[in-house]
Amino acid sequence: MSWIILIASGALEAVWAAALERSRGFRRPGPTLLFLAALAGSMGGLALAMAEIPVGTAYAVWVGVGVVLTAGYAMASGAERGGTRRTTAGRVLLLLGIAGCVAGLKAVS
């Protein structure tokens, strides 16, 4: 159950990151409230998961899930500003590498 909570917490990290960008510096109330709720859920879930999963593993998985989902969302929606807005094979392969490392951490834990 701790692993399910940890993965869900990582997904909430992607939600709060996207909401933070959409809040425009906390000037938009809807995205700001979503940011706060997702942040609280993400941190709370991480804390719960750390009761059974070692801190280094839990944190690496939490960040990895958040990174892959946030970057995937940014590529799919074109949300990245000032950088490459298109999906490239290299970017996808590198994100798959991170996802593979997350799965590997689960396999050896």
N, C-alpha and C positions, 0 to 999 in steps of 0.2 A: 504494500500500500504506500510506503514511503516513496518509492520510485514513481508511482503515478502522481502523487502530490508534487514531487520535484519537477516532473515534466510539465505538469499544469502550471506550476509556478514560473517555469521558464517561458511558457507561452504567454503568461500574464506580463512578463518582462517586455515582450514584443508589443503587447497592447499598450502598456504605459509609455513606451518609447514613441510609438506612433501618435498617441494622444498628446504627449508633450509637444511634439512638433506641430500638431494641429491647434494647440492651445494658443499659439502665437504669443509666447511670453506670458502665459496665464491671463491673457486679455479676453479669451473666449470661455464662458462659464461651462458649457457642455463638455468640451474636451478636457478642461481643467478638472472637472469632477470625475470624469472617466480616468484620467491620469492618477488622481489620488486614490480612487477605489482599486484600480489595477495594481498600483504600487503597494498598497497595504496588503492586498491578497498575495502578491508575488513574494513580498518579504515574509509574510506570515507563513506561507507554504514552505518557503526555504527553511525557516526556523523549525517547523514541524519535521521536515525531512531530515534535518541535521540531527535529530534525536536518534536516528538509526543509521544514517549514512555518514561516513567520515567527512569532515568539513572540506577537505581539499577536493574530494570526489564530488560532493554535493555542489560546491561552488562552481567547479569546472563544468559540470553538466548543466547547471542552471544558466550560466553565462553562454555556454555553447548553444543550447536550445534557443535562448533569446537572440543570440547573434544570427543564427541561421534564419529564424522566422522574421526578424526585423529586416535583415538584408533582402530576404525573398520578397517581403512586402514592398520594400522600397523599389526593388527592380520591377515588380509587377505593376506597381501604381505610378511609377515615374516620380516618386516623392523626393528622390535625391536631387539636391540643387548644387550647381557648380561642379558637378562631376559627370561621369558617364551615366546616361539615363537608359542605356539599353542593356539587355541581358546578353552576356557573352558566354561562350563555352567555358572560358577560363574561370570566370566568376562562379558559374554553376559548379564546376568541378572542385573549386576550392571550398565552397560551402558544403558540398557533399563530403569533402574530406573532414571538415569539422563535425558534421553529423556522424560520420564513421567513427571518429574519435570518441564522441559521446557514447555511441553504441558499444565501443570497445571498453570504455570505463564501466559500463553496466555489466558487460560480460566477465570482466575480471574482478568485479566486486562481490 
